[in-house]
């Protein structure tokens, strides 16, 4: 009987200890970020050479510009090419193969079985001549980590998160938690409400502005006549097309338990990702104090100003 009681006690202690130690949150690296023409950029090292990349949670694949291929001493892959979808259509480009990539001193690997390093080669429109930007860093690398954006300090911190759920963040101040659906690998889609209408939105740090796409327009009942008096601009993104978009004043935008009144949001008849009605861009992120994108738990956390 004593042996049985001792075994049960040890099993309970082991289970209890495992429960206490199951959630681990370990900081892996930290870098400053800047906004270049409204797009969030971070410093990288590619083949040991300093580079600047757009940090793009909306992009499935990472990209390097043709101009940066030579400067960063990248070899071209003659056998592998990638197809990329954007607001401007579909394009296909050959890959380049870096020997190394690092962010904040931390070596990067793609979230694939091969754990390799490759970059699609293509143009990065919409940046103008404000700064030299060498490419974009997408979810194929970023989804290996949880991402914390401190907008006041302009700082990005990467974390390893394992075995966590619920409200596990090391933040002391109150924050919102929005569970996300994973409709494609590493693609987190958030529930939002625009004018009280429920929509799905992708948190896209690579987009300078939030955007309602064609599926969202249909759900909201937005017609060309309703947008006729709104300011007009062209959508600049991956792809050759540049469709027109209208900046429309909505009554309300709700993300989690936070409601923004009278937001100005761009509207364009484009399709970006299946099952997505809108994009929450860098402009929304910059309005928050801190944002934590948890790929590990499929949740987006944020502290409103």
One Martini backbone bead per residue (centre of mass of N, CA, C, O) as a GRO file, in nm:
protein
  305
    1UNK     BB    1   0.058   0.062  -0.022
    2UNK     BB    2   0.297   0.257   0.001
    3UNK     BB    3   0.394   0.218  -0.288
    4UNK     BB    4   0.135   0.319  -0.424
    5UNK     BB    5   0.127   0.601  -0.297
    6UNK     BB    6   0.408   0.687  -0.402
    7UNK     BB    7   0.347   0.660  -0.706
    8UNK     BB    8   0.107   0.859  -0.711
    9UNK     BB    9   0.269   1.102  -0.607
   10UNK     BB   10   0.476   1.108  -0.838
   11UNK     BB   11   0.274   1.143  -1.068
   12UNK     BB   12   0.150   1.409  -0.964
   13UNK     BB   13   0.413   1.571  -0.952
   14UNK     BB   14   0.487   1.542  -1.250
   15UNK     BB   15   0.225   1.666  -1.362
   16UNK     BB   16   0.238   1.933  -1.206
   17UNK     BB   17   0.519   2.022  -1.309
   18UNK     BB   18   0.446   2.020  -1.608
   19UNK     BB   19   0.220   2.232  -1.591
   20UNK     BB   20   0.408   2.464  -1.486
   21UNK     BB   21   0.643   2.413  -1.733
   22UNK     BB   22   0.506   2.418  -2.020
   23UNK     BB   23   0.529   2.727  -2.038
   24UNK     BB   24   0.741   2.893  -2.279
   25UNK     BB   25   0.926   3.218  -2.280
   26UNK     BB   26   1.177   3.310  -2.521
   27UNK     BB   27   1.415   3.523  -2.594
   28UNK     BB   28   1.599   3.576  -2.917
   29UNK     BB   29   1.543   3.883  -3.021
   30UNK     BB   30   1.640   4.234  -3.118
   31UNK     BB   31   1.500   4.510  -3.315
   32UNK     BB   32   1.470   4.769  -3.504
   33UNK     BB   33   1.212   4.978  -3.642
   34UNK     BB   34   1.074   5.112  -3.948
   35UNK     BB   35   0.910   5.364  -4.150
   36UNK     BB   36   0.867   5.317  -4.506
   37UNK     BB   37   0.618   5.439  -4.655
   38UNK     BB   38   0.450   5.271  -4.416
   39UNK     BB   39   0.670   5.047  -4.395
   40UNK     BB   40   0.804   4.779  -4.230
   41UNK     BB   41   1.147   4.778  -4.118
   42UNK     BB   42   1.449   4.568  -4.110
   43UNK     BB   43   1.750   4.445  -3.999
   44UNK     BB   44   1.985   4.256  -4.186
   45UNK     BB   45   2.181   3.957  -4.262
   46UNK     BB   46   2.339   3.876  -4.578
   47UNK     BB   47   2.617   3.718  -4.595
   48UNK     BB   48   2.714   3.951  -4.377
   49UNK     BB   49   2.527   4.174  -4.503
   50UNK     BB   50   2.374   4.454  -4.484
   51UNK     BB   51   2.010   4.489  -4.456
   52UNK     BB   52   1.677   4.576  -4.591
   53UNK     BB   53   1.352   4.472  -4.470
   54UNK     BB   54   1.040   4.387  -4.506
   55UNK     BB   55   0.791   4.320  -4.271
   56UNK     BB   56   0.573   4.036  -4.381
   57UNK     BB   57   0.281   3.878  -4.270
   58UNK     BB   58   0.135   3.857  -4.569
   59UNK     BB   59   0.374   3.679  -4.665
   60UNK     BB   60   0.466   3.363  -4.755
   61UNK     BB   61   0.720   3.481  -4.905
   62UNK     BB   62   1.036   3.564  -4.958
   63UNK     BB   63   1.226   3.860  -5.079
   64UNK     BB   64   1.443   3.973  -5.350
   65UNK     BB   65   1.599   4.194  -5.528
   66UNK     BB   66   1.780   4.225  -5.812
   67UNK     BB   67   1.977   4.445  -5.694
   68UNK     BB   68   2.054   4.263  -5.430
   69UNK     BB   69   2.192   4.009  -5.540
   70UNK     BB   70   2.476   4.130  -5.590
   71UNK     BB   71   2.531   4.283  -5.320
   72UNK     BB   72   2.473   3.993  -5.149
   73UNK     BB   73   2.593   3.744  -5.289
   74UNK     BB   74   2.388   3.578  -5.479
   75UNK     BB   75   2.269   3.279  -5.579
   76UNK     BB   76   2.118   3.126  -5.845
   77UNK     BB   77   1.833   2.929  -5.912
   78UNK     BB   78   1.773   2.721  -6.196
   79UNK     BB   79   1.523   2.521  -6.072
   80UNK     BB   80   1.383   2.739  -5.882
   81UNK     BB   81   1.045   2.861  -5.839
   82UNK     BB   82   0.804   3.126  -5.764
   83UNK     BB   83   0.470   3.195  -5.664
   84UNK     BB   84   0.306   3.517  -5.649
   85UNK     BB   85   0.060   3.691  -5.454
   86UNK     BB   86  -0.124   3.998  -5.526
   87UNK     BB   87  -0.283   4.296  -5.593
   88UNK     BB   88  -0.136   4.273  -5.900
   89UNK     BB   89  -0.119   3.955  -5.893
   90UNK     BB   90   0.080   3.716  -6.079
   91UNK     BB   91   0.411   3.585  -6.010
   92UNK     BB   92   0.732   3.464  -6.144
   93UNK     BB   93   1.034   3.346  -5.973
   94UNK     BB   94   1.341   3.301  -5.908
   95UNK     BB   95   1.580   3.184  -5.699
   96UNK     BB   96   1.774   3.243  -5.404
   97UNK     BB   97   2.095   3.146  -5.222
   98UNK     BB   98   2.177   3.183  -4.921
   99UNK     BB   99   2.412   3.116  -4.669
  100UNK     BB  100   2.289   3.358  -4.484
  101UNK     BB  101   2.061   3.457  -4.206
  102UNK     BB  102   1.999   3.753  -3.995
  103UNK     BB  103   1.834   3.855  -3.675
  104UNK     BB  104   1.979   3.990  -3.421
  105UNK     BB  105   2.200   3.740  -3.445
  106UNK     BB  106   1.987   3.540  -3.568
  107UNK     BB  107   1.935   3.257  -3.719
  108UNK     BB  108   1.771   3.171  -4.019
  109UNK     BB  109   1.479   2.964  -4.090
  110UNK     BB  110   1.264   2.775  -4.242
  111UNK     BB  111   0.922   2.651  -4.203
  112UNK     BB  112   1.045   2.356  -4.287
  113UNK     BB  113   1.164   2.046  -4.334
  114UNK     BB  114   1.442   2.151  -4.458
  115UNK     BB  115   1.550   2.419  -4.328
  116UNK     BB  116   1.604   2.649  -4.520
  117UNK     BB  117   1.743   2.896  -4.770
  118UNK     BB  118   1.523   3.120  -4.946
  119UNK     BB  119   1.470   3.350  -5.232
  120UNK     BB  120   1.273   3.546  -5.398
  121UNK     BB  121   1.285   3.708  -5.712
  122UNK     BB  122   1.186   4.062  -5.699
  123UNK     BB  123   0.990   4.316  -5.699
  124UNK     BB  124   0.937   4.626  -5.487
  125UNK     BB  125   0.678   4.801  -5.468
  126UNK     BB  126   0.616   5.133  -5.324
  127UNK     BB  127   0.906   5.270  -5.218
  128UNK     BB  128   1.078   5.422  -5.393
  129UNK     BB  129   1.346   5.671  -5.285
  130UNK     BB  130   1.364   5.676  -4.965
  131UNK     BB  131   1.499   5.382  -4.971
  132UNK     BB  132   1.688   5.100  -4.926
  133UNK     BB  133   1.530   4.798  -5.034
  134UNK     BB  134   1.594   4.441  -5.057
  135UNK     BB  135   1.316   4.327  -4.922
  136UNK     BB  136   1.122   4.051  -4.786
  137UNK     BB  137   0.983   3.919  -4.477
  138UNK     BB  138   0.818   3.628  -4.424
  139UNK     BB  139   0.647   3.349  -4.299
  140UNK     BB  140   0.874   3.136  -4.358
  141UNK     BB  141   1.035   3.278  -4.109
  142UNK     BB  142   0.843   3.413  -3.887
  143UNK     BB  143   0.674   3.148  -3.782
  144UNK     BB  144   0.902   3.057  -3.571
  145UNK     BB  145   0.771   3.301  -3.416
  146UNK     BB  146   0.712   3.545  -3.192
  147UNK     BB  147   0.574   3.885  -3.220
  148UNK     BB  148   0.695   4.199  -3.091
  149UNK     BB  149   0.546   4.530  -3.088
  150UNK     BB  150   0.699   4.841  -3.010
  151UNK     BB  151   0.588   5.148  -3.107
  152UNK     BB  152   0.735   5.353  -2.923
  153UNK     BB  153   1.034   5.207  -2.956
  154UNK     BB  154   1.075   5.065  -3.222
  155UNK     BB  155   1.037   4.734  -3.152
  156UNK     BB  156   1.156   4.402  -3.219
  157UNK     BB  157   1.052   4.084  -3.074
  158UNK     BB  158   1.167   3.751  -3.036
  159UNK     BB  159   0.998   3.431  -2.975
  160UNK     BB  160   0.984   3.140  -2.787
  161UNK     BB  161   0.691   2.920  -2.796
  162UNK     BB  162   0.573   2.673  -2.548
  163UNK     BB  163   0.282   2.536  -2.422
  164UNK     BB  164   0.072   2.764  -2.476
  165UNK     BB  165  -0.208   2.957  -2.333
  166UNK     BB  166  -0.382   3.220  -2.342
  167UNK     BB  167  -0.254   3.456  -2.093
  168UNK     BB  168   0.105   3.458  -2.127
  169UNK     BB  169   0.209   3.728  -2.112
  170UNK     BB  170   0.463   3.971  -1.986
  171UNK     BB  171   0.232   4.169  -1.932
  172UNK     BB  172   0.098   4.408  -1.699
  173UNK     BB  173  -0.095   4.524  -1.879
  174UNK     BB  174  -0.370   4.542  -2.032
  175UNK     BB  175  -0.521   4.315  -2.284
  176UNK     BB  176  -0.586   4.190  -2.596
  177UNK     BB  177  -0.756   3.891  -2.733
  178UNK     BB  178  -0.730   3.729  -3.066
  179UNK     BB  179  -0.847   3.479  -3.221
  180UNK     BB  180  -0.723   3.271  -3.483
  181UNK     BB  181  -0.735   3.159  -3.804
  182UNK     BB  182  -0.608   2.869  -3.999
  183UNK     BB  183  -0.629   2.854  -4.355
  184UNK     BB  184  -0.316   2.851  -4.371
  185UNK     BB  185   0.002   2.830  -4.350
  186UNK     BB  186   0.061   3.073  -4.111
  187UNK     BB  187  -0.236   3.198  -4.144
  188UNK     BB  188  -0.378   3.476  -3.982
  189UNK     BB  189  -0.727   3.517  -3.905
  190UNK     BB  190  -0.940   3.781  -3.822
  191UNK     BB  191  -1.196   3.902  -3.637
  192UNK     BB  192  -1.419   4.155  -3.752
  193UNK     BB  193  -1.583   4.488  -3.749
  194UNK     BB  194  -1.776   4.671  -4.000
  195UNK     BB  195  -2.041   4.834  -3.927
  196UNK     BB  196  -2.120   4.545  -3.778
  197UNK     BB  197  -1.972   4.365  -3.985
  198UNK     BB  198  -1.857   4.058  -4.035
  199UNK     BB  199  -1.505   3.986  -4.070
  200UNK     BB  200  -1.200   3.911  -4.236
  201UNK     BB  201  -0.847   3.943  -4.126
  202UNK     BB  202  -0.521   4.044  -4.218
  203UNK     BB  203  -0.216   4.082  -4.065
  204UNK     BB  204  -0.030   4.337  -4.255
  205UNK     BB  205   0.290   4.470  -4.230
  206UNK     BB  206   0.339   4.521  -4.555
  207UNK     BB  207   0.104   4.719  -4.526
  208UNK     BB  208   0.046   5.055  -4.494
  209UNK     BB  209  -0.267   4.984  -4.534
  210UNK     BB  210  -0.576   4.943  -4.487
  211UNK     BB  211  -0.809   4.691  -4.642
  212UNK     BB  212  -1.083   4.649  -4.855
  213UNK     BB  213  -1.197   4.392  -5.027
  214UNK     BB  214  -1.411   4.244  -5.234
  215UNK     BB  215  -1.550   4.057  -5.026
  216UNK     BB  216  -1.607   4.296  -4.831
  217UNK     BB  217  -1.779   4.467  -5.020
  218UNK     BB  218  -2.005   4.260  -5.047
  219UNK     BB  219  -2.079   4.239  -4.744
  220UNK     BB  220  -2.127   4.566  -4.722
  221UNK     BB  221  -2.253   4.689  -4.996
  222UNK     BB  222  -2.044   4.819  -5.184
  223UNK     BB  223  -2.052   5.073  -5.422
  224UNK     BB  224  -1.944   5.288  -5.659
  225UNK     BB  225  -2.141   5.515  -5.569
  226UNK     BB  226  -2.041   5.520  -5.261
  227UNK     BB  227  -1.724   5.598  -5.373
  228UNK     BB  228  -1.716   5.850  -5.570
  229UNK     BB  229  -1.623   6.083  -5.336
  230UNK     BB  230  -1.362   5.950  -5.289
  231UNK     BB  231  -1.052   5.911  -5.256
  232UNK     BB  232  -0.782   5.838  -5.494
  233UNK     BB  233  -0.581   5.543  -5.564
  234UNK     BB  234  -0.306   5.322  -5.602
  235UNK     BB  235  -0.223   4.996  -5.599
  236UNK     BB  236   0.083   4.874  -5.445
  237UNK     BB  237   0.225   4.560  -5.554
  238UNK     BB  238   0.228   4.254  -5.626
  239UNK     BB  239   0.244   4.296  -5.951
  240UNK     BB  240   0.130   4.468  -6.251
  241UNK     BB  241  -0.104   4.582  -6.121
  242UNK     BB  242  -0.309   4.907  -6.050
  243UNK     BB  243  -0.554   4.946  -5.871
  244UNK     BB  244  -0.816   5.117  -5.756
  245UNK     BB  245  -0.868   5.325  -5.461
  246UNK     BB  246  -1.076   5.403  -5.174
  247UNK     BB  247  -1.135   5.647  -4.923
  248UNK     BB  248  -1.328   5.545  -4.645
  249UNK     BB  249  -1.591   5.627  -4.425
  250UNK     BB  250  -1.653   5.479  -4.126
  251UNK     BB  251  -1.812   5.415  -3.829
  252UNK     BB  252  -1.665   5.124  -3.754
  253UNK     BB  253  -1.394   4.942  -3.574
  254UNK     BB  254  -1.360   4.596  -3.472
  255UNK     BB  255  -1.110   4.463  -3.238
  256UNK     BB  256  -1.230   4.282  -3.045
  257UNK     BB  257  -1.286   4.518  -2.773
  258UNK     BB  258  -1.213   4.732  -2.989
  259UNK     BB  259  -1.323   5.068  -3.084
  260UNK     BB  260  -1.327   5.252  -3.388
  261UNK     BB  261  -1.403   5.571  -3.484
  262UNK     BB  262  -1.419   5.689  -3.793
  263UNK     BB  263  -1.264   5.533  -4.010
  264UNK     BB  264  -1.005   5.532  -4.253
  265UNK     BB  265  -1.049   5.320  -4.546
  266UNK     BB  266  -0.950   5.127  -4.786
  267UNK     BB  267  -1.087   5.046  -5.120
  268UNK     BB  268  -1.078   4.733  -5.321
  269UNK     BB  269  -1.123   4.520  -5.616
  270UNK     BB  270  -0.962   4.274  -5.457
  271UNK     BB  271  -0.763   3.972  -5.435
  272UNK     BB  272  -0.551   3.807  -5.199
  273UNK     BB  273  -0.699   3.598  -4.996
  274UNK     BB  274  -0.853   3.345  -4.905
  275UNK     BB  275  -1.104   3.433  -4.670
  276UNK     BB  276  -1.050   3.751  -4.719
  277UNK     BB  277  -1.179   4.093  -4.657
  278UNK     BB  278  -0.911   4.211  -4.510
  279UNK     BB  279  -0.666   4.454  -4.403
  280UNK     BB  280  -0.422   4.495  -4.146
  281UNK     BB  281  -0.204   4.736  -4.120
  282UNK     BB  282   0.050   4.945  -4.014
  283UNK     BB  283  -0.154   5.160  -3.917
  284UNK     BB  284  -0.285   4.988  -3.695
  285UNK     BB  285  -0.032   4.907  -3.539
  286UNK     BB  286   0.058   5.215  -3.478
  287UNK     BB  287  -0.202   5.261  -3.278
  288UNK     BB  288  -0.051   5.085  -3.087
  289UNK     BB  289   0.152   4.997  -2.831
  290UNK     BB  290   0.113   4.675  -2.854
  291UNK     BB  291   0.212   4.377  -3.048
  292UNK     BB  292   0.120   4.019  -3.062
  293UNK     BB  293   0.229   3.756  -3.268
  294UNK     BB  294   0.097   3.420  -3.241
  295UNK     BB  295   0.190   3.132  -3.396
  296UNK     BB  296   0.175   2.920  -3.161
  297UNK     BB  297  -0.155   3.018  -3.078
  298UNK     BB  298  -0.332   3.177  -3.274
  299UNK     BB  299  -0.271   3.491  -3.172
  300UNK     BB  300  -0.375   3.833  -3.104
  301UNK     BB  301  -0.211   4.091  -2.931
  302UNK     BB  302  -0.316   4.407  -2.758
  303UNK     BB  303  -0.243   4.755  -2.690
  304UNK     BB  304  -0.410   5.029  -2.635
  305UNK     BB  305  -0.394   5.384  -2.618
   0.00000   0.00000   0.00000
